[in-house]
Amino acid sequence: MMTGRNIAFIGLLHLALFTAYGSARGNSFLSCSSSHSGHFVILDCYYRGGIPFPTLTWTGPNNLYRETANTPRFTINLTQEEFENKWSTIYKCTAGHAYLTSYCYIGRGIGSYVGISFGVLALLFLLCILIIVIWTGCGILCEKIARYRGKDDQLPATSTATGHYNPAYEVEHVGEAITPE
């Protein structure tokens, strides 16, 4: 009878440990962050969950494989030679016994290219608007400049109905004014 109690107790103990492990695993998560400066890349992986801490592993291009054990955080630095500088490079952090995976990417995603292209299109649009404004406004501006510069000259007394200077109506200084017919 004592043996049956021991087996039942050991079974309950294992059930309790399995339930505790399952609940710790259910509340755990893995996150990663990445940053890129001119000469190196920093990859940071963070595990939040129960003890014992899992083995954290970074994998990626160029045969990258680095791991550490019994720690909740794993940060690595990649040099420019180790870093594959492509359109976007994906690195994977894995937590061993927790079976969690988190992905980080370094590089320009499509969003930055779309942003750059919209920025260039906006500048081209503004440049076109400026050219149109200058092109249509040049006639008015040039007319104002011509009027302003014409005030200094001796303009004839006769003028056209629109108020523009017309050389056909110039007054000859022979003593008499010539009027249009």
C-alpha positions as a Markdown table, in Angstrom:
| # | Residue | x | y | z |
|---|---|---|---|---|
| 1 | Met | 0.0 | 0.0 | 0.0 |
| 2 | Met | 2.9 | 2.3 | 0.8 |
| 3 | Thr | 4.2 | 1.7 | -2.7 |
| 4 | Gly | 1.0 | 2.8 | -4.3 |
| 5 | Arg | 1.0 | 6.0 | -2.3 |
| 6 | Asn | 4.5 | 6.8 | -3.4 |
| 7 | Ile | 3.7 | 6.2 | -7.0 |
| 8 | Ala | 0.6 | 8.4 | -6.8 |
| 9 | Phe | 2.6 | 11.1 | -5.0 |
| 10 | Ile | 5.3 | 10.9 | -7.7 |
| 11 | Gly | 2.7 | 11.1 | -10.4 |
| 12 | Leu | 1.0 | 14.1 | -8.8 |
| 13 | Leu | 4.4 | 15.7 | -8.4 |
| 14 | His | 5.2 | 15.2 | -12.1 |
| 15 | Leu | 1.8 | 16.5 | -13.0 |
| 16 | Ala | 2.3 | 19.6 | -10.9 |
| 17 | Leu | 5.8 | 20.2 | -12.5 |
| 18 | Phe | 4.4 | 19.7 | -16.0 |
| 19 | Thr | 1.5 | 22.1 | -15.3 |
| 20 | Ala | 3.9 | 24.7 | -13.9 |
| 21 | Tyr | 6.2 | 24.3 | -16.9 |
| 22 | Gly | 3.3 | 24.6 | -19.3 |
| 23 | Ser | 1.9 | 27.7 | -17.6 |
| 24 | Ala | 5.4 | 29.3 | -17.5 |
| 25 | Arg | 5.8 | 28.4 | -21.2 |
| 26 | Gly | 2.4 | 29.9 | -22.0 |
| 27 | Asn | 3.3 | 33.2 | -20.4 |
| 28 | Ser | 6.7 | 33.5 | -21.9 |
| 29 | Phe | 7.7 | 35.4 | -24.9 |
| 30 | Leu | 10.8 | 36.2 | -26.9 |
| 31 | Ser | 11.5 | 39.5 | -28.5 |
| 32 | Cys | 14.4 | 40.9 | -30.5 |
| 33 | Ser | 15.6 | 44.3 | -31.5 |
| 34 | Ser | 18.2 | 45.4 | -34.0 |
| 35 | Ser | 20.1 | 48.5 | -34.8 |
| 36 | His | 22.6 | 49.3 | -37.6 |
| 37 | Ser | 25.3 | 51.9 | -37.5 |
| 38 | Gly | 28.0 | 52.5 | -40.1 |
| 39 | His | 30.4 | 49.8 | -39.1 |
| 40 | Phe | 28.5 | 47.3 | -37.1 |
| 41 | Val | 25.1 | 45.7 | -36.3 |
| 42 | Ile | 23.7 | 45.1 | -32.8 |
| 43 | Leu | 21.2 | 42.3 | -32.4 |
| 44 | Asp | 19.5 | 41.9 | -29.0 |
| 45 | Cys | 17.3 | 39.0 | -28.0 |
| 46 | Tyr | 15.2 | 39.0 | -24.8 |
| 47 | Tyr | 13.4 | 36.1 | -23.2 |
| 48 | Arg | 10.7 | 36.6 | -20.6 |
| 49 | Gly | 9.4 | 33.5 | -19.0 |
| 50 | Gly | 10.0 | 30.9 | -16.4 |
| 51 | Ile | 13.3 | 29.5 | -15.0 |
| 52 | Pro | 15.4 | 27.8 | -16.1 |
| 53 | Phe | 16.3 | 30.2 | -18.9 |
| 54 | Pro | 16.6 | 28.6 | -22.3 |
| 55 | Thr | 19.5 | 28.5 | -24.6 |
| 56 | Leu | 19.3 | 31.6 | -26.8 |
| 57 | Thr | 20.6 | 31.2 | -30.3 |
| 58 | Trp | 21.2 | 33.8 | -33.1 |
| 59 | Thr | 21.2 | 32.4 | -36.6 |
| 60 | Gly | 21.4 | 34.3 | -39.9 |
| 61 | Pro | 23.2 | 34.7 | -43.2 |
| 62 | Asn | 27.0 | 34.1 | -43.7 |
| 63 | Asn | 26.7 | 31.0 | -41.5 |
| 64 | Leu | 25.9 | 33.0 | -38.4 |
| 65 | Tyr | 25.4 | 30.8 | -35.4 |
| 66 | Arg | 25.9 | 32.1 | -31.9 |
| 67 | Glu | 24.4 | 30.7 | -28.7 |
| 68 | Thr | 24.4 | 31.3 | -24.9 |
| 69 | Ala | 22.9 | 29.4 | -22.1 |
| 70 | Asn | 21.1 | 30.3 | -18.8 |
| 71 | Thr | 20.5 | 34.0 | -19.5 |
| 72 | Pro | 17.4 | 35.9 | -20.4 |
| 73 | Arg | 19.2 | 38.3 | -22.8 |
| 74 | Phe | 21.6 | 37.7 | -25.6 |
| 75 | Thr | 23.2 | 40.6 | -27.4 |
| 76 | Ile | 25.7 | 40.2 | -30.2 |
| 77 | Asn | 27.7 | 42.7 | -32.3 |
| 78 | Leu | 28.3 | 42.0 | -36.0 |
| 79 | Thr | 31.1 | 43.7 | -37.8 |
| 80 | Gln | 30.8 | 45.0 | -41.3 |
| 81 | Glu | 32.5 | 41.9 | -42.7 |
| 82 | Glu | 30.0 | 39.6 | -40.9 |
| 83 | Phe | 26.9 | 41.6 | -41.8 |
| 84 | Glu | 25.3 | 40.9 | -45.2 |
| 85 | Asn | 24.2 | 44.3 | -46.4 |
| 86 | Lys | 21.3 | 43.6 | -48.7 |
| 87 | Trp | 17.8 | 45.0 | -49.2 |
| 88 | Ser | 16.7 | 43.5 | -46.0 |
| 89 | Thr | 18.5 | 40.8 | -44.0 |
| 90 | Ile | 16.6 | 38.6 | -41.6 |
| 91 | Tyr | 18.1 | 37.2 | -38.4 |
| 92 | Lys | 16.4 | 34.6 | -36.2 |
| 93 | Cys | 16.6 | 34.4 | -32.4 |
| 94 | Thr | 15.5 | 31.0 | -30.9 |
| 95 | Ala | 14.8 | 30.1 | -27.3 |
| 96 | Gly | 15.8 | 26.4 | -26.9 |
| 97 | His | 13.4 | 24.5 | -24.6 |
| 98 | Ala | 10.7 | 27.2 | -24.8 |
| 99 | Tyr | 10.4 | 26.6 | -28.6 |
| 100 | Leu | 10.0 | 30.3 | -29.2 |
| 101 | Thr | 11.3 | 32.2 | -32.3 |
| 102 | Ser | 11.7 | 35.9 | -33.0 |
| 103 | Tyr | 12.8 | 37.5 | -36.2 |
| 104 | Cys | 14.6 | 40.7 | -36.7 |
| 105 | Tyr | 15.6 | 42.3 | -39.9 |
| 106 | Ile | 18.4 | 44.8 | -40.7 |
| 107 | Gly | 18.5 | 47.0 | -43.8 |
| 108 | Arg | 16.1 | 48.9 | -45.8 |
| 109 | Gly | 12.7 | 47.5 | -46.1 |
| 110 | Ile | 10.3 | 48.4 | -48.9 |
| 111 | Gly | 8.8 | 51.1 | -46.8 |
| 112 | Ser | 12.0 | 53.2 | -46.9 |
| 113 | Tyr | 12.1 | 52.9 | -50.7 |
| 114 | Val | 8.5 | 53.9 | -51.0 |
| 115 | Gly | 9.1 | 56.9 | -48.7 |
| 116 | Ile | 12.1 | 58.0 | -50.7 |
| 117 | Ser | 10.2 | 57.7 | -54.0 |
| 118 | Phe | 7.3 | 59.7 | -52.7 |
| 119 | Gly | 9.6 | 62.3 | -51.4 |
| 120 | Val | 11.3 | 62.6 | -54.8 |
| 121 | Leu | 7.9 | 62.7 | -56.5 |
| 122 | Ala | 6.7 | 65.4 | -54.1 |
| 123 | Leu | 9.9 | 67.5 | -54.9 |
| 124 | Leu | 9.4 | 67.0 | -58.7 |
| 125 | Phe | 5.7 | 68.1 | -58.3 |
| 126 | Leu | 6.7 | 71.2 | -56.4 |
| 127 | Leu | 9.4 | 72.0 | -59.0 |
| 128 | Cys | 6.8 | 71.6 | -61.8 |
| 129 | Ile | 4.4 | 73.9 | -59.9 |
| 130 | Leu | 7.2 | 76.5 | -59.5 |
| 131 | Ile | 8.1 | 76.3 | -63.2 |
| 132 | Ile | 4.4 | 76.8 | -64.2 |
| 133 | Val | 4.0 | 79.7 | -61.8 |
| 134 | Ile | 7.2 | 81.3 | -63.1 |
| 135 | Trp | 6.2 | 80.6 | -66.7 |
| 136 | Thr | 2.7 | 82.1 | -66.5 |
| 137 | Gly | 3.8 | 84.9 | -64.1 |
| 138 | Cys | 6.7 | 85.9 | -66.2 |
| 139 | Gly | 4.5 | 87.8 | -68.6 |
| 140 | Ile | 3.0 | 89.8 | -65.8 |
| 141 | Leu | 6.4 | 90.2 | -64.1 |
| 142 | Cys | 8.2 | 91.2 | -67.3 |
| 143 | Glu | 5.4 | 93.7 | -68.1 |
| 144 | Lys | 5.8 | 95.3 | -64.6 |
| 145 | Ile | 9.5 | 95.5 | -65.1 |
| 146 | Ala | 9.1 | 97.0 | -68.5 |
| 147 | Arg | 6.7 | 99.6 | -67.2 |
| 148 | Tyr | 9.0 | 100.4 | -64.3 |
| 149 | Arg | 12.0 | 100.8 | -66.5 |
| 150 | Gly | 10.0 | 102.8 | -69.0 |
| 151 | Lys | 9.2 | 105.5 | -66.4 |
| 152 | Asp | 12.8 | 106.6 | -66.6 |
| 153 | Asp | 12.7 | 107.0 | -70.4 |
| 154 | Gln | 10.8 | 109.7 | -72.2 |
| 155 | Leu | 7.7 | 108.0 | -73.4 |
| 156 | Pro | 5.5 | 109.6 | -75.9 |
| 157 | Ala | 2.3 | 111.4 | -74.8 |
| 158 | Thr | 0.1 | 109.2 | -77.0 |
| 159 | Ser | -0.7 | 105.7 | -75.9 |
| 160 | Thr | -2.9 | 102.8 | -76.8 |
| 161 | Ala | -6.1 | 102.0 | -75.1 |
| 162 | Thr | -4.5 | 99.2 | -73.1 |
| 163 | Gly | -1.9 | 101.5 | -71.7 |
| 164 | His | 1.0 | 99.6 | -73.3 |
| 165 | Tyr | 3.9 | 101.3 | -75.0 |
| 166 | Asn | 3.5 | 101.1 | -78.8 |
| 167 | Pro | 6.4 | 102.3 | -80.9 |
| 168 | Ala | 4.0 | 103.0 | -83.9 |
| 169 | Tyr | 2.7 | 106.1 | -82.1 |
| 170 | Glu | 6.0 | 107.7 | -81.3 |
| 171 | Val | 6.2 | 111.4 | -81.6 |
| 172 | Glu | 8.8 | 112.6 | -83.9 |
| 173 | His | 10.7 | 115.6 | -82.7 |
| 174 | Val | 10.3 | 117.5 | -85.9 |
| 175 | Gly | 7.9 | 120.0 | -84.3 |
| 176 | Glu | 4.6 | 118.3 | -85.1 |
| 177 | Ala | 3.1 | 115.2 | -83.6 |
| 178 | Ile | 2.0 | 112.4 | -85.9 |
| 179 | Thr | -1.4 | 111.0 | -85.1 |
| 180 | Pro | -2.7 | 107.6 | -86.3 |
| 181 | Glu | -5.1 | 107.6 | -89.1 |
